[in-house]
C-alpha cells in the first residue's frame, strides 16, 4: 500500500509522473502478492492489499496513457 501511495503522490506532479512508470508496476506486483497471501491466510490486511493493488494499477495506467497521448500528439503535429 505504501508504494501505491508514493506512486500516487508522484503522479500528482508533471515531472515525477515519469517515476510512476517504475513505481506503479512495483506497487501493482506488491499489492497482488499481498492479496494472495491474505487469501491463503498467511497475512492480514485485505483492504490494505487491495488499496496497494488498485493504486499500483492506476499509477501505472495513467502515466502510460499520458505518454502515448503525448507521442501521438507530437507525431501528428498537434502539440503546439
N, C-alpha and C positions, 0 to 999 in steps of 0.2 A: 504494500500500500504506500509506503514511503516513497519508493521510486516513482510511482504513479503521480503522487502529489508534486514531487520535484519536476517531473516532466510537464505537468500542468502549469506550473509557475514559469518554466522556460517557454512554453507555448504562448504565454501572455506577452512576450517581448518579441519584436521582429528579429533582432539579431540572434537571440538564443533559441529561436524556433528551429534552427538547424541542429542544435544539440538534441532536440526531440527525436530526430531521425535515429539517434543512438539510444537515448534513454527510454523512449517509448517502447521499442521492442523488448528491452530488458525488463521493464515493468510488466509487459504483457506475459512474458515467459515466467517471471517470478510469480505473478498472480495465478497463472494456470497451474503451476506446480503446487502452490499453496492450496488451491481449491481441491486438487487431487488428494493432498494429504488430509484435508478436512473430511473429504468423502470417505477415505479409508479409515478414519478415526485416529490418525496419528497426530492430529493437531486440532486446535480450536480456533475460532475466529472466522467463521464462514463469511460474514459480511465484510470483514477487512480484506479477505482474499478476493471476494467479488469486486470490491472497490478498486483494488490494485489492478485486477484484470481489465475492468472497464476503462479506467484511466489510461492504462497501457494501450488499449485499442484506440481510444480517442486521440491520445497524443502521438500515435503512430500514423493514423489515417489522415488527420488534418494537415500536418506538415507535408506529407506526400501529395495530397490533393493540391495544396498551395504551390508546391514546387512544379507539379505538372501544369497547373494553370499558368504560372509564370513562363514556363518553357513554351507552351502553346501561344500565349500572347506575344512572346518575343519572336517566335518563328513567323507568325502571321503579320508582324509589324504593328500590332495594336498596343504596344507597350510604350506609348508616348508620354 
